[in-house]
């Protein structure tokens, strides 16, 4: 069975988000409103909540990548969620916090928008059902 583009992306972005969440805890592990924040590599604002969301959404992607249809759905839902987060971040402005707990800045918003775009393209370009396998019996084949 062939791995779909959605499965590949779900694994890649899943592991990337898990790694980003883990690395983020080295910068800021504070939980609060928004708690102590710090910028990963001096660019991306994080705190404990932000890191935890990255880890959970990444683990979800890794888990759903096992299934063709679940990986496609994950890509599309990730695109929707990250689009909402990016727009929300742009609206509230640089250095603000979504729901008063998730710190975001312009760089975060651009990254979220990029992830949303790639996820949408991959999700929608993956057919809803996999192509039939060449190992399946052809027309006229009869089981005895």
N, C-alpha and C positions, 0 to 999 in steps of 0.2 A: 504494500500500500504506500502511496506517495504522500509525503508531508505537504500540506497546503501552505501558501504564503501566510495565511492567518495564523497557522500553528507556529511557523517560524517566528513571526513577529511577536506573538503572545509570549513565546519563550524568551526572545531577545529582550523585549521591553520588560517582561516580568523579572528576569534576572537583573536587569539594569536598575529597576526600581527597588528591588530588594537591596542591592549593593548601595544604591544612593541613600536609602533609609539607614542602613548600618553605618555608613560613613558619616551621615548627618548627625548621628548620636555622638560622634567624637567632637563635633563642633558645638552642639547644644542638645542636651537631654532633658531640659527643663520643660515641665508641663505647667501651664498657667493660662493667663488671659492677656497676651499670648505667651507669657513666661519669658525667660531669658532666650533671646534669639541671637544667632550668630550666622555669618554667611559662609557657606561652603565654598572654598577656594576664593573667598572674599567677594563672591558674586551672588549666590543663591541663598536667600534667607530661610532658615529652618529653626524648628524647635521640636520638642518631643512629639507633639501631635502630628506635625508635618512629616517627621521621619516615620512614625507609626503608620500613617496613611500610605506612604510609599511602600513600606514593607508589605502591608496587607494587600494592596492592589497588585503588587508584583507577585506575591504568592498565589493570588487568585489567577493571574495570567498563566503562571507556570502550571497550575493544576488544570485549568481549562484547556491548555494547549494539547492535552492528551486526546481531545476529541475534535474532529473536523468542524462540526457545527458549533460546538461550544467555543472554540477558538475564534471563529468568525463573529459570533455574538459578542464575545469579549472585546474584540477590536472595535466593533461598532459602538458598544456601550462605553468603552474607554474614550472613544472619540467624542461622544456626547458629553460625558462627565468632564473631560479635560477642556472642551469648548466652553462649558458653563463656568468652570473654574477660571479659565483665562479671561473671559469676558468680565466676570465678577471682579477679578483682580484688576483689570484695566479700569473698571468703573470706580472702585474704591481708592485707587491710586497707589503710587509707589510707597513702600514702607508700611502699608496698612495690613490688617489681618482679616481674613475671611472668617465670618462667624465670631469675630473677636478672639480667635484662638490659633488660626493657621496663618502665619506670616507669609506675605508675598511681596515681591517687588517687580519692577518692569522685566528684569531678566527671567524671573520665574514665570511671569505671564507669557513671555515670548516662547520659553521652553514648553510650557503647557500647550500653547497654541500649535507648536510644531509637532508635538507628540499626538495631539488631536488630529491634525491633518494627515500625518502618516498612517495613524490607526484607521482613519476613515477610508483612505485610499486602499489600504491593504484589505480591510474588512469588506468593502464593497466590490473590490476586484476579485475576491475569492467567491466562486460560485456557491450558491446556497446548498447545493448537493455535490458531492464529489463525482468526477467522471467515472463511468463504469470501468471496472477492472478488465484488463485484457485476458485475465484468467477465468472469467465467467463464461459459461457455455453460450454459444451463439444461437441464432434463430434456428429452430428446427431440432435442437438437441432435446432428447427425451431421457428422463430418468427412468431406470427400470426398477 
